[in-house]
Amino acid sequence: MELTFGDIQETALIPLAIKASETSRPDARIRDVKAKEIIDTLGVDVSRYDPFLSHEGVVARTLMFRRKIKELLKKYPDAVCVNLGCGFDDKFSQVDNGRLQWFDVDLPDQIEVRRKVYKDRERCTMLDGSALDGEWTKQLPKAKVSIIIMEGVLEYFKKEQVKTCLNMLCDSFEHGYLLAELHSPFLEKHGKHHDAVKHTNATFGWGTKSGAEYIPLEPRMRLVSEQSYNDEMKKYSIRAKLFAIIGKNMNNRLAVFRW
Ligand SMILES: C[S@@+](CC[C@H](N)C(=O)[O-])C[C@H]1O[C@@H](n2cnc3c(N)ncnc32)[C@H](O)[C@@H]1O
């Protein structure tokens, strides 16, 4: 199958490859049978997208995002959830509580490829849309609380684009939570050495030391919590434990904002 992706869209193959390879392991920490099926259907060679640190990072973030979303859904079971920059991710089936309404949103060329491997499901709909323009949000039902998930997306935005995105979210959703992956200034500077992203044409955008740096860009938001992926990664191997010491402030984080 002939696939054409933009530079950032291509990065969606990295978590896809990692989730599929983790699923094949006898001691898999996450099981994502859909990821394996997508790779087979698309017939893409993803072998270069699965180095150790990225592998551990994607496993960690998958577990951490899943836990946070489930925690919020206990409080807001009827939330509208948006996986913004969804790529090939199948979070809906990991967290569905039978009540939430889910939207998988990405750029049109990414959604076109996604439609080859997913169908819309009950309460789970795919939409063309950009994190930099809120036009698509008009199609969503009104909800008291919306949960916006941006896993591996803001990393590629310049500071001005992060601001556009945060402003768009606060303008479009009355009350909400943003669960976002943030990265460090170190990665912004040295991204060309990143073990998986170096195999794509994508470059890292604005890195921060803390999610608090987002607030001046969108003062309606509050930072609720922030946790390094190291906290999860170090549970599983000595190499990751060492990385957590040497690269204490270098790893990506899951930050939760609310407004
Ligand atoms: C590294 S992938 C992450 C995919 C998915 N969130 C995951 O964790 O598996 C980055 C995704 O961001 C999407 N993306 C890039 N720019 C975007 C934008 N302006 N609006 C929405 N999505 C965007 C890409 O198309 C791609 O699917």
PDBQT file of the ligand as one rigid body, heavy atoms in Angstrom, charges set to zero:
ROOT
HETATM    1  C1  LIG A 301       4.135  11.027  17.229  1.00  0.00    +0.000 C 
HETATM    2  S1  LIG A 301       2.563  11.007  16.460  1.00  0.00    +0.000 S 
HETATM    3  C2  LIG A 301       1.579  10.598  17.869  1.00  0.00    +0.000 C 
HETATM    4  C3  LIG A 301       0.346   9.828  17.509  1.00  0.00    +0.000 C 
HETATM    5  C4  LIG A 301      -0.497   9.354  18.691  1.00  0.00    +0.000 C 
HETATM    6  N1  LIG A 301      -0.883  10.433  19.550  1.00  0.00    +0.000 N 
HETATM    7  C5  LIG A 301       0.236   8.296  19.468  1.00  0.00    +0.000 C 
HETATM    8  O1  LIG A 301       0.705   8.580  20.576  1.00  0.00    +0.000 OA
HETATM    9  O2  LIG A 301       0.327   7.163  18.985  1.00  0.00    +0.000 OA
HETATM   10  C6  LIG A 301       2.179  12.727  16.148  1.00  0.00    +0.000 C 
HETATM   11  C7  LIG A 301       0.788  12.934  15.557  1.00  0.00    +0.000 C 
HETATM   12  O3  LIG A 301       0.471  14.341  15.592  1.00  0.00    +0.000 OA
HETATM   13  C8  LIG A 301      -0.266  14.639  14.434  1.00  0.00    +0.000 C 
HETATM   14  N2  LIG A 301      -0.233  16.096  14.178  1.00  0.00    +0.000 N 
HETATM   15  C9  LIG A 301       0.811  16.846  13.775  1.00  0.00    +0.000 A 
HETATM   16  N3  LIG A 301       0.458  18.141  13.639  1.00  0.00    +0.000 NA
HETATM   17  C10 LIG A 301      -0.859  18.197  13.977  1.00  0.00    +0.000 A 
HETATM   18  C11 LIG A 301      -1.813  19.240  14.044  1.00  0.00    +0.000 A 
HETATM   19  N4  LIG A 301      -1.496  20.496  13.734  1.00  0.00    +0.000 N 
HETATM   20  N5  LIG A 301      -3.068  18.935  14.432  1.00  0.00    +0.000 NA
HETATM   21  C12 LIG A 301      -3.420  17.667  14.758  1.00  0.00    +0.000 A 
HETATM   22  N6  LIG A 301      -2.545  16.627  14.711  1.00  0.00    +0.000 NA
HETATM   23  C13 LIG A 301      -1.288  16.895  14.327  1.00  0.00    +0.000 A 
HETATM   24  C14 LIG A 301       0.440  13.822  13.361  1.00  0.00    +0.000 C 
HETATM   25  O4  LIG A 301      -0.328  13.696  12.199  1.00  0.00    +0.000 OA
HETATM   26  C15 LIG A 301       0.668  12.502  14.100  1.00  0.00    +0.000 C 
HETATM   27  O5  LIG A 301      -0.402  11.621  13.941  1.00  0.00    +0.000 OA
ENDROOT
TORSDOF 0
